[in-house]
Amino acid sequence: MAAYWIARSRINDPVEYKKYTDLVPGILKQYGGKVLARGGRYQIMEGPEDFHRFIVIEFPSLEQGVKCFESPEYVAAAAFRRGGAGVVENVIVEGGEATPI
């Protein structure tokens, strides 16, 4: 079952953050990730406006998405943003039948 890596981010240092974003597409591809949305137009409908960049990546399974996130390649790339270049909230959620909200 497909899973979706959903990230919300705020970029504090664009130059340092770009070192991270330059590496990520190749890493995602290695693990079957497909970017569905990345940094496009958005409208916050409700909640805090803490984040200003939104990313959705599809993986073949939850396990494959977690494997990518925990991979040595991704951990090394994420070190560029984790050093203060940005603040990111990541979640990987399995798709499936929708349940009532």
Secondary structure, 3 states (H helix, E strand, C coil): CCEEEEEEEEECCHHHHHHHHHHHHHHHHHCCCEEEEECCCCCCCCCCCCCCEEEEEEECCHHHHHHHHCCHHHHHHHHHHHHHHEEEEEEEEECCCCCCC
